[in-house]
Amino acid sequence: MNHTSPPPPGTHSALRSWWRAGYLAPWFGGYSMVGLVVSGIVPVLLPLSVTAKGPIAVGLVVAGFYLGMLMAPFFGSVADRTGTQRLVFLASFPTAAAGSVLFAFAGMTWAMFLCMLLVGASAGAAQTTASMFIVEGRPKQEWPSRMGWLRLAFGAGQVLGLGVAIFFAHQLETGWIVVGVLMLVGTFLGWIHLPRIAHTPPAPEPGETRRARIDADLRSLLLSRFGVFLGCWLFAMIGLMTFYNVVPLILHETFDIDPSTTSLVFLIGSAIGAVLYPVCGTLARRWGSARVLGIGIVGTLCAFLVLSLATFERGEVGAVLGSLCLVTIASLYPAQYMGATLLAADIAPGGEGAAMGLFNSGVAAGAIIGAIVPSLLAQQAGYSSVAWFSLGALVASVAFGLPLLRSLRHSPAPGT
């Protein structure tokens, strides 16, 4: 295994050095297709495809996608135990392609739900195993840089996905078929120079049953500081995903911003965030992942505070503040994700596969709650109240994670 130190960033020759060292790996192109679906297609194209069936159907089908992503811990655990990370990662692309194409022709709500369950499970499996190629296959000092470039690929896929969603907003069936084709392309891209991870199956203790070992591992995870981290991450994702699921409705009802303008603003923020992933990886290596996570969460909390206060302001001032807050929230997400990913791998008491699965399931759990809460809040107090709910969730995240951040503030950065 090549344990070279990351080359210094800079010119074109430096980029070639990054490529030769594997920091800009070809298989990242396959991972970008995961970003296309998870953060580009689902937030825009999925609700549009189901909206004619009513709000209940929309919530059910969207929840189906994130319920599928909740299977990430299972796939991570299986891949870890059996050494099949490559198989799980590559199989996720044609599976997601099949689900996308079938969704294009599914007429019944239950069929749409099942298709999205399949696509979501595939996306969760791909995200979990992609992280494992780095945190299990590379030395710790390389995690921040490699993870930063991996997430840059994800962000690039998100921008591409938003473009596809906007272009096919009025040709929904064709759009989902295109998504299926792109996922098949992702199979080929993900196969190129895909790493192999040495498999060392865990040896059970004498007399220990498999079920008892799983229960013991789960208790160890949840009762450790990793469990505190999961609580912090879950509240952060509840706040973010509740906001993201209805952001066009929030800005339209509160600030009279056209949904197409909101999509453009969101695209700008996502593009900025994509570029910042490698930067956040570098900062995590220098400052520590816990500090980067704290900066991301506190910065996002401040943005939600301004947004919540701006709901009292109508007219152009409110519209400008609302748009700037959306760009800020999207731009700060890389700090949260990079800090959380590296911290999860660093402090997990068990295998990285299970840790990465639980970490990704936090996003899915937050999204499921975020699919239910907005409709309840909108009926009682309007969509402007969603911003206040998200603010409260971020406050809970900070309160939940502050003891963990304090306990780690003197810890060295990964690899130091």
C-alpha positions as CSV (number, residue, x, y, z in Angstrom):
1,M,0.0,0.0,0.0
2,N,1.4,3.4,-0.9
3,H,1.5,5.7,2.1
4,T,2.8,8.7,0.5
5,S,2.2,12.1,2.0
6,P,-0.1,14.5,0.1
7,P,1.7,16.6,-2.4
8,P,1.4,20.4,-1.9
9,P,-1.5,22.0,-3.7
10,G,-0.8,24.6,-6.4
11,T,-0.1,24.5,-10.1
12,H,-1.0,22.2,-12.9
13,S,2.0,20.0,-12.1
14,A,0.8,19.7,-8.5
15,L,-2.6,18.5,-9.8
16,R,-0.8,15.8,-11.8
17,S,1.0,14.8,-8.7
18,W,-2.3,14.5,-6.8
19,W,-3.6,12.3,-9.7
20,R,-0.6,10.0,-9.6
21,A,-0.7,9.7,-5.8
22,G,-4.4,8.7,-6.0
23,Y,-5.9,11.8,-4.4
24,L,-7.8,12.5,-7.7
25,A,-8.8,8.9,-8.3
26,P,-10.7,8.0,-11.5
27,W,-13.3,6.1,-9.5
28,F,-14.4,9.4,-7.9
29,G,-16.3,9.9,-11.2
30,G,-18.6,7.1,-10.3
31,Y,-19.2,8.6,-6.8
32,S,-20.2,11.9,-8.4
33,M,-23.2,10.0,-9.8
34,V,-24.3,9.3,-6.2
35,G,-24.2,13.1,-5.6
36,L,-26.2,13.6,-8.8
37,V,-29.1,11.5,-7.4
38,V,-29.0,12.2,-3.7
39,S,-28.5,16.0,-3.7
40,G,-29.4,17.0,-7.2
41,I,-32.3,14.9,-8.6
42,V,-34.2,13.9,-5.4
43,P,-34.7,17.4,-4.0
44,V,-36.1,18.8,-7.3
45,L,-37.3,16.1,-9.7
46,L,-38.8,13.6,-7.2
47,P,-41.4,16.0,-5.6
48,L,-42.4,17.2,-9.1
49,S,-42.9,13.6,-10.3
50,V,-45.4,12.8,-7.5
51,T,-47.0,16.2,-6.8
52,A,-50.1,15.4,-8.9
53,K,-51.0,12.6,-6.5
54,G,-51.2,14.9,-3.6
55,P,-49.1,15.9,-0.6
56,I,-49.5,12.6,1.2
57,A,-48.1,10.7,-1.8
58,V,-45.2,13.1,-2.1
59,G,-44.3,12.7,1.6
60,L,-44.6,8.9,1.3
61,V,-42.4,8.6,-1.8
62,V,-39.8,11.0,-0.6
63,A,-39.7,9.1,2.7
64,G,-39.3,5.9,0.7
65,F,-36.0,7.1,-0.7
66,Y,-34.6,8.1,2.7
67,L,-35.9,4.9,4.3
68,G,-33.8,3.1,1.7
69,M,-30.8,5.1,2.8
70,L,-31.3,4.0,6.4
71,M,-30.1,0.6,5.3
72,A,-26.6,2.0,5.0
73,P,-25.4,0.5,8.4
74,F,-26.5,-2.9,7.2
75,F,-24.6,-2.6,3.9
76,G,-21.5,-1.2,5.7
77,S,-21.5,-4.0,8.3
78,V,-22.0,-6.7,5.6
79,A,-19.2,-5.3,3.5
80,D,-16.9,-5.1,6.5
81,R,-17.5,-8.7,7.6
82,T,-17.3,-10.2,4.2
83,G,-14.7,-8.0,2.5
84,T,-17.1,-7.2,-0.4
85,Q,-16.7,-3.4,-0.4
86,R,-16.0,-3.4,-4.1
87,L,-18.9,-5.6,-5.0
88,V,-21.4,-3.6,-2.9
89,F,-20.1,-0.3,-4.3
90,L,-20.3,-1.3,-7.9
91,A,-23.6,-3.2,-7.6
92,S,-25.2,-0.1,-6.3
93,F,-25.0,1.8,-9.6
94,P,-27.0,-0.7,-11.9
95,T,-29.4,-1.2,-9.0
96,A,-30.1,2.5,-8.7
97,A,-30.3,2.7,-12.5
98,A,-33.0,0.0,-12.6
99,G,-34.9,1.8,-9.8
100,S,-34.8,5.1,-11.7
101,V,-36.0,3.7,-15.0
102,L,-38.8,1.7,-13.3
103,F,-39.8,4.8,-11.4
104,A,-40.3,6.6,-14.8
105,F,-43.1,4.2,-15.7
106,A,-44.5,3.5,-12.2
107,G,-48.1,4.8,-12.1
108,M,-49.1,3.7,-8.6
109,T,-47.9,5.4,-5.4
110,W,-46.8,2.1,-3.8
111,A,-44.8,1.2,-6.9
112,M,-43.1,4.7,-6.8
113,F,-42.4,4.1,-3.1
114,L,-40.7,0.7,-3.8
115,C,-38.6,2.2,-6.7
116,M,-37.4,5.0,-4.5
117,L,-36.7,2.6,-1.7
118,L,-34.4,0.7,-4.1
119,V,-32.7,3.8,-5.3
120,G,-32.2,5.1,-1.7
121,A,-30.8,1.8,-0.5
122,S,-28.3,1.8,-3.5
123,A,-27.3,5.4,-2.7
124,G,-26.7,4.6,0.9
125,A,-24.6,1.5,0.1
126,A,-22.5,3.5,-2.4
127,Q,-21.9,6.4,0.1
128,T,-20.9,4.1,2.9
129,T,-18.5,1.9,0.9
130,A,-17.0,4.9,-0.8
131,S,-16.0,6.3,2.6
132,M,-14.6,2.9,3.6
133,F,-12.2,2.8,0.7
134,I,-10.5,5.8,2.3
135,V,-10.9,5.3,6.1
136,E,-10.1,1.5,5.9
137,G,-7.7,1.5,2.9
138,R,-5.5,4.5,3.5
139,P,-3.4,5.8,6.5
140,K,-5.1,8.3,8.8
141,Q,-3.0,11.3,7.8
142,E,-4.4,11.0,4.2
143,W,-8.1,10.9,5.2
144,P,-8.8,14.6,5.2
145,S,-7.3,15.3,1.8
146,R,-8.7,12.2,0.1
147,M,-12.1,12.7,1.6
148,G,-12.1,16.3,0.5
149,W,-11.5,15.4,-3.1
150,L,-14.0,12.6,-2.9
151,R,-16.7,15.0,-1.7
152,L,-15.7,17.5,-4.4
153,A,-16.7,14.8,-6.9
154,F,-20.0,14.4,-5.0
155,G,-20.6,18.1,-5.1
156,A,-19.9,18.3,-8.8
157,G,-22.4,15.5,-9.3
158,Q,-24.9,17.5,-7.2
159,V,-24.5,20.5,-9.5
160,L,-24.9,18.3,-12.6
161,G,-28.0,16.7,-11.0
162,L,-29.6,20.1,-10.3
163,G,-29.0,21.0,-13.9
164,V,-30.6,17.8,-15.2
165,A,-33.5,18.3,-12.8
166,I,-34.2,21.8,-14.0
167,F,-33.8,20.9,-17.7
168,F,-36.2,17.9,-17.4
169,A,-38.7,19.5,-15.0
170,H,-41.4,19.3,-17.7
171,Q,-40.2,16.0,-19.1
172,L,-40.2,13.9,-16.0
173,E,-40.2,10.4,-17.5
174,T,-37.3,11.3,-19.8
175,G,-35.5,12.9,-16.9
176,W,-35.6,9.7,-14.9
177,I,-34.5,7.6,-17.8
178,V,-31.5,9.9,-18.3
179,V,-30.7,9.5,-14.6
180,G,-30.8,5.7,-15.1
181,V,-28.3,6.0,-18.0
182,L,-26.0,8.2,-16.0
183,M,-26.0,5.7,-13.1
184,L,-25.0,3.0,-15.6
185,V,-22.2,5.2,-16.7
186,G,-21.3,5.6,-13.0
187,T,-20.8,1.8,-12.9
188,F,-18.0,2.0,-15.4
189,L,-16.4,5.2,-13.9
190,G,-16.5,3.7,-10.4
191,W,-14.7,0.5,-11.6
192,I,-11.7,2.4,-12.9
193,H,-8.8,2.1,-10.4
194,L,-11.2,1.2,-7.6
195,P,-9.1,0.3,-4.6
196,R,-9.0,-3.1,-2.9
197,I,-9.2,-3.4,0.9
198,A,-7.4,-6.2,2.8
199,H,-10.1,-8.2,4.5
200,T,-9.5,-9.3,8.1
201,P,-12.6,-11.0,9.5
202,P,-13.2,-10.3,13.2
203,A,-12.6,-13.3,15.5
204,P,-15.5,-13.8,17.9
205,E,-14.7,-14.4,21.5
206,P,-15.1,-18.0,22.8
207,G,-18.7,-18.9,23.4
208,E,-19.9,-15.6,22.0
209,T,-22.9,-15.8,19.6
210,R,-23.1,-13.7,16.6
211,R,-26.3,-12.0,17.9
212,A,-24.6,-11.2,21.2
213,R,-21.6,-9.8,19.5
214,I,-23.8,-7.5,17.3
215,D,-25.7,-6.3,20.4
216,A,-22.5,-5.7,22.3
217,D,-21.0,-3.7,19.4
218,L,-24.1,-1.6,19.1
219,R,-24.2,-0.8,22.8
220,S,-20.5,0.1,22.7
221,L,-21.2,2.5,19.8
222,L,-24.2,4.2,21.3
223,L,-22.8,4.5,24.8
224,S,-19.5,5.9,23.8
225,R,-18.6,9.4,22.7
226,F,-19.5,8.2,19.2
227,G,-23.1,8.0,20.4
228,V,-22.9,11.6,21.6
229,F,-21.6,12.5,18.2
230,L,-24.5,10.7,16.5
231,G,-26.9,12.7,18.5
232,C,-25.2,16.0,17.5
233,W,-25.2,14.9,13.9
234,L,-28.8,13.8,13.9
235,F,-30.1,17.1,15.2
236,A,-28.0,19.0,12.7
237,M,-29.5,16.9,9.8
238,I,-33.0,17.3,11.1
239,G,-32.5,21.1,10.9
240,L,-30.9,21.1,7.5
241,M,-33.1,18.5,5.8
242,T,-36.4,20.0,7.2
243,F,-35.3,23.2,5.5
244,Y,-34.0,21.7,2.3
245,N,-37.2,19.7,1.7
246,V,-39.4,22.8,1.4
247,V,-36.9,25.6,0.8
248,P,-38.7,26.8,-2.4
249,L,-42.0,27.0,-0.4
250,I,-40.3,28.8,2.5
251,L,-38.7,31.5,0.3
252,H,-41.8,31.9,-1.8
253,E,-44.3,32.3,1.0
254,T,-42.1,34.3,3.2
255,F,-40.2,36.5,0.8
256,D,-42.2,36.1,-2.4
257,I,-39.1,34.7,-4.2
258,D,-40.0,32.7,-7.3
259,P,-39.1,29.0,-7.1
260,S,-37.0,29.1,-10.2
261,T,-34.9,31.9,-8.6
262,T,-34.6,29.8,-5.4
263,S,-33.3,26.9,-7.5
264,L,-30.7,29.1,-9.1
265,V,-29.6,30.5,-5.7
266,F,-29.4,26.9,-4.3
267,L,-27.3,26.0,-7.3
268,I,-24.9,28.8,-6.6
269,G,-24.6,27.8,-3.0
270,S,-24.1,24.2,-3.9
271,A,-21.3,25.1,-6.5
272,I,-19.5,27.1,-3.8
273,G,-19.9,24.3,-1.4
274,A,-18.5,21.7,-3.9
275,V,-15.3,23.8,-4.3
276,L,-14.9,24.1,-0.5
277,Y,-14.8,20.3,0.2
278,P,-11.0,20.0,-0.4
279,V,-10.5,23.2,1.6
280,C,-12.4,21.7,4.6
281,G,-10.3,18.6,4.3
282,T,-7.1,20.6,4.6
283,L,-8.5,22.5,7.6
284,A,-9.5,19.3,9.2
285,R,-6.0,18.0,8.9
286,R,-4.6,21.2,10.4
287,W,-7.2,22.0,13.1
288,G,-8.8,18.7,13.7
289,S,-12.1,17.3,12.4
290,A,-14.1,18.3,15.6
291,R,-13.2,22.0,15.2
292,V,-14.2,22.0,11.5
293,L,-17.5,20.3,12.4
294,G,-18.1,22.9,15.2
295,I,-17.4,25.7,12.8
296,G,-19.9,24.3,10.3
297,I,-22.7,23.7,12.8
298,V,-22.3,27.1,14.6
299,G,-22.0,29.0,11.3
300,T,-25.2,27.2,10.0
301,L,-26.9,28.1,13.3
302,C,-26.1,31.7,12.8
303,A,-27.4,31.6,9.2
304,F,-30.7,30.1,10.4
305,L,-30.9,32.8,13.1
306,V,-30.6,35.5,10.5
307,L,-33.1,33.7,8.3
308,S,-35.6,33.3,11.1
309,L,-35.4,37.0,12.1
310,A,-35.7,37.9,8.4
311,T,-39.1,36.3,8.3
312,F,-40.4,39.4,10.0
313,E,-39.0,41.5,7.2
314,R,-41.0,41.8,3.9
315,G,-40.0,43.2,0.6
316,E,-36.6,43.4,-1.1
317,V,-34.6,43.4,2.2
318,G,-36.2,40.1,3.3
319,A,-35.7,38.5,-0.2
320,V,-32.0,39.5,-0.2
321,L,-31.5,38.2,3.3
322,G,-33.3,34.9,2.6
323,S,-31.2,34.3,-0.6
324,L,-28.0,35.1,1.2
325,C,-28.9,32.8,4.0
326,L,-29.6,29.9,1.6
327,V,-26.2,30.4,-0.1
328,T,-24.5,30.5,3.3
329,I,-26.2,27.4,4.5
330,A,-25.4,25.5,1.4
331,S,-21.8,26.7,1.4
332,L,-21.2,25.7,5.0
333,Y,-22.4,22.1,4.6
334,P,-19.0,20.9,3.5
335,A,-17.5,21.9,6.8
336,Q,-20.2,19.9,8.6
337,Y,-19.9,16.9,6.4
338,M,-16.1,16.7,6.2
339,G,-15.7,17.3,9.9
340,A,-18.4,14.8,10.8
341,T,-17.2,12.1,8.4
342,L,-13.6,12.3,9.6
343,L,-14.6,12.5,13.3
344,A,-16.9,9.5,12.9
345,A,-14.1,7.4,11.4
346,D,-11.6,8.7,14.1
347,I,-13.6,8.0,17.2
348,A,-15.7,5.0,16.3
349,P,-15.0,2.2,18.8
350,G,-15.9,-0.5,16.3
351,G,-15.3,-1.1,12.6
352,E,-15.3,1.8,10.2
353,G,-18.0,0.1,8.1
354,A,-20.6,0.2,10.8
355,A,-19.6,3.7,11.8
356,M,-19.9,5.0,8.2
357,G,-23.2,3.3,7.9
358,L,-24.6,4.9,11.1
359,F,-23.2,8.2,10.1
360,N,-24.9,8.1,6.7
361,S,-28.1,6.9,8.3
362,G,-28.1,10.1,10.3
363,V,-28.7,12.1,7.1
364,A,-31.5,9.7,6.1
365,A,-33.2,9.8,9.5
366,G,-33.0,13.6,9.5
367,A,-34.5,13.7,6.0
368,I,-37.4,11.4,7.0
369,I,-38.3,13.7,9.9
370,G,-37.7,16.6,7.6
371,A,-40.3,15.2,5.2
372,I,-43.0,15.0,7.9
373,V,-42.4,18.1,10.0
374,P,-42.9,20.8,7.3
375,S,-46.5,19.8,6.4
376,L,-47.5,19.9,10.1
377,L,-45.8,23.2,10.7
378,A,-47.3,24.8,7.6
379,Q,-50.8,23.9,8.6
380,Q,-50.4,25.5,12.0
381,A,-48.2,28.5,11.4
382,G,-47.1,28.7,7.7
383,Y,-43.9,27.7,6.0
384,S,-42.0,30.6,7.6
385,S,-42.2,28.6,10.9
386,V,-39.9,25.9,9.4
387,A,-36.9,28.3,9.6
388,W,-37.5,28.6,13.4
389,F,-37.8,24.8,13.7
390,S,-34.5,24.4,11.9
391,L,-32.9,27.0,14.1
392,G,-34.1,25.0,17.2
393,A,-32.7,21.8,15.8
394,L,-29.3,23.4,15.3
395,V,-29.4,24.8,18.8
396,A,-30.1,21.3,20.1
397,S,-27.2,20.0,17.9
398,V,-24.8,22.5,19.5
399,A,-26.0,21.7,23.0
400,F,-25.7,18.0,22.3
401,G,-22.2,18.2,20.8
402,L,-20.6,20.9,22.9
403,P,-19.4,18.4,25.6
404,L,-17.9,16.2,22.8
405,L,-16.2,19.2,21.2
406,R,-14.7,20.3,24.5
407,S,-13.4,16.8,25.2
408,L,-11.7,16.7,21.8
409,R,-10.4,20.3,21.6
410,H,-6.9,19.2,22.6
411,S,-6.9,16.1,20.5
412,P,-4.5,16.1,17.5
413,A,-5.8,16.3,14.0
414,P,-6.0,13.0,12.2
415,G,-2.7,11.7,11.2
416,T,-0.6,14.0,13.4
